[in-house]
Amino acid sequence: MKYQSQAVALPYFIAAIALFAGQVIFGLILGTQYVIGDFLFPEIPFNIARMVHTNLLIVWLLFGFMGAAYYLVPEEAETELYSPLLAWILFWVFLAAGVLTILGYLFVDYNTLATMTGNNLLATMGREFLEQPLLTKIGIVVVALAFLFNISMTMLRGRKTVINIVLLIGLWGLAIFFLFAFYNPTNLVMDKFYWWWVVHLWVEGVWELIMAALLAFVLIKVTGVDREVIEKWLYVIITLALVTGIIGTGHHYFWIGTPEYWQWWGSIFSALEPIPFFAMTVFAFNMVNRRRREHPNKAAVLWALGTGVMAFLGAGVWGFLHTLAPVNYYTHGTQITAAHGHLAFYGAYVLVVITIISYAMPILRGRAANSPKAQVLEMWSFWIMTIAMVFITLFLTAAGILQIWLQRVSETPMSFMMAQDQVALFYWMRVWAGVAFFAGLVTYVLSFFVKGESKPLSA
Amino acid sequence: MTDRQQPNLLKENMPGPPVAVLAEALFLANLMIIPVLGFVLMVALWWKFRHSDSAIVRNHLQQTVVTSISGATILIGVSVTIFLLGGIDNPVSWVIGVLYFICVHAALILLGVFGLNRAILARKWRYPLLGPRIED
């Protein structure tokens, strides 16, 4: 690596992968509970497993983003990290807070956990994705601010590149919008309205900036295309992301008690939301096809291309599928949403974090790229996980379509639980696709331990 | 409009001929934002530039027009057939029909991305299965 302080990214990446494994294991538990209702009950009830599954996703992606920033920002700024010690301290604080929170979910009754952690002082718990106790939320803010201070200071004293600026805007946005997690109005409509300012403006707003910056960084490194060309694409992508994504928040306001005009605003702007993802796909393929020489890290190139395609499919195509108000009237809150959520998170954020890990990890371990044997295994893991996720999505989509028909279209509509019984076949198929995904993840982890002749770092 | 020799791919933003890029962009616009209108504009573009000196321009115009027609046939034709055979009031038709439509539509868009990419880089392209053979 170019700067010694970039090494602090390594523990963040390792923690991210470990927590990713935890997330997938809880996903398997959940998938099984869909078809065997009392599986692991009462030890791990469905609502707890779901909370752990989604919270682990957020935490490991945040670890991935932070690790990526610690690797990328010094290299782009051409200077050492402002304080590697602070990065190390924050790592342990964030890991301890994350692990304690998950253990709290698993071993303490949620109501007791709320009482123990000061929820009576400022009630913020009990909302999907934002279930964290008040103490954890405060911890996240403290860690995020200290992290932002560290990387902002690094950038300020070094070279200011477009990639660094876009990444920092994305990361600052992430921290700022998380503050709405502390705002919990008693009016349920207002509560939901601002809840989306965290959830939507993260994943369909500022996280897209982070994603585009990470992708641009890796593409510059593996293709050798002129920085100016890549930066122009980056400007276009982030403009498209913000123009469509911010007002696109309206697609969450259709049926929650907000004014009707949101059906128009939400439909029009969110119908345009696939465009930035589409641009990212063109961007990734265009840059890779421009290169004159083969980069030794072929696995990183594959993850980068995969990010473009799968993000477009998951966030773009599957998002568009149910984003128009007249369609969403039927699809709202069904398994169609779950299908979209799975493929979008995998395509956009899981893959971009793995892309930067795949590029940076060999360098952090003192080599330009892993051995060909290790890379082959890594590429196998890409295909296994990606194909498995496509099947998870297709099975959930099929379940969703049938669920909509039985519950909301049929002349003799079924109750929710009766309809769930009817779509069980698709849930079974989803479980097996989940097992295949887990096998892909195991393959990915194993690829780190494969020995062989690797290409050394050039001086 | 003739083809340039060896553009600098590492430095140029869009080395490919603008008409070829526009043809691929309209192919995608027809699929994503302005169905039918995108196709009409694409055909008009093909009509105007079908005798262009640039082999790359001719290639992309021909590929996009033919693939739009064959793609629409398999996309809409098979979807309609699924509903005709299964019945509009049959949930099975909806499960198969919607899944079919999404998958084929997304595949056409991805192929369009590859086509656009090739046009930007001043390279010829053939849509697999759907596009005509590339002229020599």
Contacts between the chains, C-beta under 8 A, distances in Angstrom:
chain1	res1	chain2	res2	distance
A	224	B	10	6.2
A	225	B	9	7.5
A	225	B	10	5.3
A	226	B	10	5.3
A	226	B	11	4.7
A	228	B	11	7.7
A	229	B	10	7.6
A	229	B	11	6.8
A	229	B	12	7.5
A	229	B	13	5.7
A	232	B	13	6.1
A	274	B	32	7.1
A	275	B	32	8.0
A	278	B	28	7.7
A	278	B	32	7.4
A	278	B	109	7.5
A	278	B	113	7.3
A	281	B	110	7.6
A	281	B	113	5.3
A	282	B	113	5.5
A	282	B	116	5.9
A	282	B	117	6.1
A	282	B	120	7.9
A	285	B	113	6.5
A	285	B	114	6.8
A	285	B	117	4.7
A	286	B	117	5.1
A	286	B	120	5.8
A	286	B	121	7.0
A	289	B	9	8.0
A	289	B	117	6.1
A	289	B	118	8.0
A	289	B	121	5.8
A	290	B	9	4.0
A	290	B	10	6.2
A	290	B	121	6.6
A	291	B	10	7.9
A	292	B	9	7.3
A	292	B	10	6.6
A	309	B	110	6.6
A	312	B	109	7.8
A	312	B	110	7.8
A	312	B	113	8.0
A	313	B	106	5.8
A	317	B	102	6.6
A	317	B	105	7.6
A	317	B	106	4.8
A	317	B	109	7.4
A	318	B	102	7.8
A	321	B	102	6.4
A	394	B	99	6.5
A	394	B	103	7.9
A	397	B	98	7.6
A	397	B	99	6.2
A	397	B	102	7.3
A	398	B	95	5.1
A	398	B	99	6.2
A	401	B	91	7.5
A	401	B	94	5.3
A	401	B	95	4.8
A	401	B	98	5.4
A	401	B	99	7.5
A	402	B	91	5.6
A	402	B	94	7.8
A	402	B	95	5.6
A	405	B	91	4.0
A	405	B	94	5.9
A	406	B	91	7.0
A	410	B	91	7.8
